[in-house]
């Protein structure tokens, strides 16, 4: 049974355990004169039985799913002939990928060596056995633990305290998991970045003005071992993000001011949903719109003015990205402006200020921290966008500030570097982690600056 189906089965068994525990508590209370003689409400007895049934099974399922892949890979690699054993992690990754492709049918067995085909058959058998053992173990643990939880139901049991204690530890585990996941991501990216800088000098990556991670075919090409300068990528990222913000922030902020302060209820009821519909359009649709409509229009318009413009440009990608981000800025700013107390508006108007003066002098300063948060979210959305850039701006890493030329971004290059079967010990693949680390540091710096700006204006307003 697949893990997803097994998870659903565990939830169903927990619901059954809840019903049985609930019914047993009521049946035990009847001879005593009713549920008022129970230490806790029947709901807590049922919840306790459900937790006993579900938590151990979910722990077993999670541990099995986490370690079965690594164990199976170790067994498969160990079963290969001595001459085919990989010498590095990169070779092992490619070998396992080839075996998995044969096992899944993506690669016909006739195109692979006999030991690879045998390993693929062994992989399918091990996966099937693993699923069978996992299903048997998880169901057995769930039923056994649920039965024990049901059996221990008795009127003197303080089920409420136990349920609340278990939930408290569950909440703590969820919070700790989020923190540990963040720490794990940081350390994994940092480790791979350190491996990258062992192959490529730090100064070349930070200050290099050429990006060509592909190994050159001739010695006279740019950097025979590839060029890994990040400046063109971050320049393209900043250029496209700046264009997007120049479109999204003024339009979104002014739309929010109009809808919250000037529009009547009927206009707001029609315009706001239509504006927020932009957020539900898939990014690939925006990419098609940018590539098939906006980019040709910009190119033809620039040509009519005698200006050279590429068929794929930063202006097309940034402009359409700005349209996509408008709902983020508008909706968040509108909510923040509406959260400003009405008494501030009434007090300003009572002192003789006009509506526009009230907006500029009272409402906007009070809402500025929230507006900055919305703008920061929009900037993060622009920096992380990939599909629109691929379709409208291209993949060429050009060091330019001309919005009419082709550029690329950091996220696009990360996706390009990690697409397909890659060796994770080559500089080309490790460059994706280095780019991710630099992007993380840039985003962190952006957050720090934004927090300082918000704190400054909040102190002035307070």
Secondary structure, DSSP 4 states (H G I P E B T S, - for coil): --HHHHHHHHHHHHHHHHHHHHHHHHHHHHTTTSGGGSSS-HHHHHHHHHHHHHHHHHHHHHHHHHHHHHHHHHHHHHTS-GGG--SSHHHHHHHHHHHHHHHHTSS-GGGS-HHHHHHHHHHHHHHHHHHHHHHHHHHHHHHHHHHHHHHT--TT--HHHHHHHHHHHHHHHHHHHHHHHHHHHHHHHHHHHHHHHHHS-HHHHHH---EE-SPPSSTTSS-TT-EE--HHHHHHHHHHHHHHHHHHHHHHHHHHHIIIIIS-HHHHHHHHHHHHGGGGS-HHHHHHHIIIIIHHHHHHHHHHTT----SS-HHHHHHHHHHHHHHHHHHHHHHHHHHS-HHHHHHHHHTT--HHHHIIIIIHHHHHHHHHHHHHHHHHHHHH--HHHHHHT-S-------TTS----HHHHHHHHTSSS--TTSHHHHHHHHHHHHHHHHHHHHHHHHHHHHHHHHHHH-
